């Protein structure tokens, strides 16, 4: 299968049309430096060079003082890129890593010391699922639990609602999902029965969810991706204390449509969460609790 080169993100981010509270966090961005941290041959795309310095300048422009750098599938379980970034900025960044089912407590402890706070399991892209099964993933929870870590899933929630509920209950630690559940509007979006079960899981306290990746689920080819807004509002209503915001910068695999401007996308929170206290919960309080910002290293 062809490995396509990804276009670069918008180099001129605008300031969002709302004020950012102190401690606001981007809970989902990636870093890529191919010369320092090579990509695996089984990847699904080749990302644009996107070093941590560029990401932090983006955050400064947007008014964000914290961030969570997420392991991308192109790196497999080689976590050097995200750990290097987080360890260099311990007061500002946390990391989410990828591991195999044989990971040990000593390995988790070493990554924890460098700022990691969760593992990511990518059920969508090539190279992202180094487990035999979801049952094998559940067994890793016992290694993560002593460190207060959680599991982040990239999954189309509508495809496996029953399995997702069983997994979340079996893990006995927080489980988050990206891209508002990653159910595409073209597949039914908010009206899909599997997505309705996902909302029920949110109401039952089983999951966290990230407001990320609008372009990935919309039928529209450019901002404001208006057909996704009802989904964003629905998850906020279902679980306001477990909602996170993330930029998804540098928007890898954005092969069609117009590249979004990160400031414009962040500005959508003004309509999704019009109350200042709710925005503070999403941008500051929820990520501080899940990723341990302000807590001891």
C-alpha positions in Angstrom: 0.0 0.0 0.0 1.2 3.5 -0.9 2.6 5.6 2.0 1.5 9.1 1.3 3.2 12.3 2.3 1.0 14.5 4.5 0.5 18.2 3.8 1.8 20.7 6.4 -0.5 22.5 8.8 -1.5 26.1 8.4 1.7 28.0 9.4 -0.2 31.2 10.5 -2.5 30.2 13.3 -4.9 32.9 14.4 -5.7 33.9 18.0 -9.0 32.2 19.0 -12.1 34.4 19.3 -12.3 33.8 23.1 -10.0 34.4 26.0 -8.1 31.4 27.3 -8.1 30.7 31.1 -4.8 30.3 32.9 -3.6 26.7 32.5 -5.5 25.9 29.3 -4.4 22.6 27.8 -4.1 21.1 24.3 -4.5 17.4 25.1 -3.8 16.1 21.7 -0.9 17.0 19.4 2.0 15.2 17.8 5.6 15.9 17.2 7.7 14.6 14.2 11.4 14.9 13.4 12.2 12.2 10.9 15.9 12.7 11.1 16.1 12.3 14.9 13.2 9.8 15.3 12.8 7.6 12.2 9.4 6.2 11.2 8.5 2.6 11.0 8.2 0.9 7.6 4.6 -0.3 8.3 3.3 3.2 8.8 0.2 4.5 7.1 1.5 7.9 6.1 4.6 10.1 6.3 4.1 13.2 8.4 5.5 16.7 7.9 8.4 17.7 10.0 6.8 19.1 13.1 9.2 19.7 16.0 8.3 20.5 19.6 9.5 24.1 19.2 6.9 24.8 16.5 4.2 23.2 18.6 5.0 25.3 21.6 4.9 28.5 19.5 1.5 27.4 18.3 0.4 27.0 21.9 1.7 30.5 22.8 -0.3 32.0 19.9 -3.4 30.2 21.0 -3.0 31.1 24.7 -2.4 27.6 25.8 0.2 27.0 28.6 -0.1 23.1 28.8 -0.1 20.3 26.3 -0.1 16.5 25.9 2.0 15.1 23.2 0.6 11.9 21.8 2.5 9.0 20.3 1.7 8.6 16.6 1.2 5.3 14.8 4.2 6.1 12.5 6.6 5.5 15.5 5.1 2.2 16.7 6.3 1.6 20.2 9.4 3.8 19.9 8.4 6.6 22.2 11.5 8.6 22.1 9.9 11.6 20.3 7.1 12.2 22.8 9.2 11.4 25.9 12.0 13.7 24.7 9.5 16.5 24.3 7.8 16.0 27.6 11.0 15.5 29.6 12.4 18.8 28.2 9.3 20.7 29.5 8.2 19.0 32.7 6.0 21.9 33.9 4.3 22.3 30.6 3.9 19.0 28.9 2.8 15.4 29.5 3.1 12.4 27.1 0.9 9.5 26.0 3.0 6.5 24.8 2.5 3.2 23.0 3.5 -0.1 24.5 3.3 -3.8 23.8 1.5 -6.2 26.1 4.7 -7.3 27.7 5.5 -3.9 29.2 6.8 -4.0 32.7 6.3 -1.9 35.8 10.0 -0.8 35.6 9.4 0.4 32.0 6.3 2.3 33.0 8.1 3.9 35.9 10.9 5.1 33.7 8.5 6.7 31.2 6.4 8.2 34.1 9.6 10.0 35.3 9.8 11.6 31.8 6.2 12.8 31.9 4.2 10.0 30.4 0.7 9.5 32.0 -1.1 7.1 29.6 -0.8 4.5 26.9 -2.4 5.0 23.5 -3.9 2.1 21.5 -4.7 2.9 17.9 -7.3 0.5 16.5 -7.6 2.4 13.3 -4.1 3.0 11.7 -1.5 0.5 10.7 1.2 -0.1 13.4 -0.8 1.2 16.3 -2.2 -2.0 18.0 0.6 -4.2 19.4 -1.8 -6.4 21.3 -3.3 -9.8 20.4 -6.7 -8.7 21.4 -8.6 -6.2 23.6 -8.6 -8.8 26.3 -4.8 -8.7 26.3 -5.0 -4.9 26.5 -7.2 -5.2 29.6 -4.5 -7.3 31.3 -2.0 -4.4 31.0 -4.2 -2.4 33.3 -2.7 -4.0 36.3 0.7 -2.6 35.3 -0.6 0.9 34.7 -2.9 1.2 37.8 -0.1 1.8 40.4 1.0 4.8 38.5 -2.4 6.4 38.0 -2.2 6.1 34.3 -5.1 5.7 31.8 -5.7 4.2 28.4 -6.4 6.3 25.3 -8.1 4.6 22.4 -8.4 5.7 18.8 -11.4 3.7 17.7 -14.6 4.1 15.7 -16.9 3.8 18.7 -20.0 2.9 16.7 -18.3 -0.3 15.4 -17.8 -2.0 18.8 -20.1 -0.5 21.5 -20.5 -3.7 23.4 -16.8 -4.5 23.4 -16.0 -1.0 24.3 -18.3 -1.1 27.3 -16.8 -4.4 28.5 -13.3 -3.1 28.0 -13.9 0.1 30.0 -15.5 -1.9 32.8 -12.7 -4.4 32.9 -9.8 -1.8 32.9 -10.8 -0.3 36.2 -8.9 2.9 35.3 -9.9 5.9 33.0 -10.4 5.2 29.3 -10.4 8.1 26.8 -11.4 8.2 23.2 -10.4 10.7 20.5 -12.2 12.6 17.7 -15.5 12.8 19.6 -15.7 9.1 19.2 -14.5 9.0 15.6 -18.0 8.2 14.2 -18.2 9.8 10.8 -21.2 12.0 10.1 -21.6 10.1 6.8 -22.1 6.8 8.8 -24.9 8.3 10.8 -23.0 10.4 13.4 -25.2 11.3 16.3 -28.1 9.2 15.0 -26.0 5.9 14.8 -27.2 3.4 17.4 -23.6 2.6 18.3 -22.9 6.3 18.9 -26.0 6.5 21.1 -24.6 3.7 23.2 -21.3 5.6 23.3 -23.2 8.6 24.8 -24.8 6.2 27.3 -21.3 5.1 28.3 -20.3 8.7 28.9 -23.3 9.3 31.0 -22.5 6.1 33.0 -19.0 7.5 33.8 -17.1 4.9 31.8 -15.2 7.1 29.3 -13.5 10.4 28.7 -13.7 12.0 25.2 -11.6 14.5 23.3 -13.0 17.3 21.2 -10.6 16.7 18.3 -10.4 15.8 14.6 -13.5 17.6 13.3 -12.2 17.3 9.7 -11.9 13.6 10.2 -15.6 13.0 10.9 -17.3 15.8 8.9 -18.8 15.5 5.4 -17.7 19.1 4.9 -14.3 19.9 3.4 -13.5 23.0 5.4 -14.0 24.9 8.6 -16.4 25.2 10.5 -17.4 21.5 9.9 -20.9 22.5 11.1 -22.3 19.0 10.8 -20.1 17.9 13.8 -21.2 20.5 16.2 -24.2 18.6 17.5 -21.9 15.7 18.4 -19.6 18.0 20.3 -22.5 19.5 22.2 -23.9 16.0 22.9 -20.7 14.7 24.5 -20.3 17.9 26.6 -23.8 17.5 27.9 -23.3 13.8 28.6 -20.1 14.2 30.6 -18.9 17.8 31.2 -16.4 16.6 33.8 -14.7 14.2 31.4 -14.4 16.3 28.2 -11.0 17.4 26.9 -10.0 19.7 24.0 -7.2 19.0 21.6 -5.8 20.5 18.4 -4.8 17.3 16.6 -1.9 19.4 15.2 -0.2 18.9 12.7 -3.4 17.3 11.3 -1.7 14.3 9.7 -3.4 12.4 6.9 -5.4 15.6 6.0 -5.4 14.6 2.3 -8.6 16.3 1.1 -10.3 19.6 1.8 -8.9 22.9 3.2 -6.4 22.7 6.1 -8.1 24.1 9.2 -6.6 27.0 11.2 -6.0 26.0 14.8 -7.2 29.3 16.2 -10.5 29.1 14.4 -11.1 25.5 15.6 -10.3 26.4 19.2 -12.7 29.3 18.9 -15.7 26.9 18.4 -15.6 26.3 22.1 -17.3 29.6 22.6 -20.5 28.2 21.0 -20.2 24.6 22.3 -19.6 25.7 25.9 -20.8 29.3 26.2 -20.4 29.4 30.0 -16.9 30.5 31.1 -17.0 28.0 34.0 -17.7 25.1 31.6 -14.9 26.1 29.2 -12.5 26.3 32.2 -13.6 22.8 33.2 -12.8 21.5 29.6 -9.6 23.4 29.1 -8.1 23.4 32.6 -9.7 21.3 35.3 -10.4 18.1 33.4 -6.9 17.8 31.8 -5.2 18.7 35.1 -7.0 15.9 36.8 -6.4 13.3 34.1 -2.8 14.1 33.3 -1.6 15.3 36.7 -0.7 18.9 35.9 0.1 20.6 39.1 0.7 17.3 40.9 4.0 15.8 41.9 6.0 14.2 39.2 
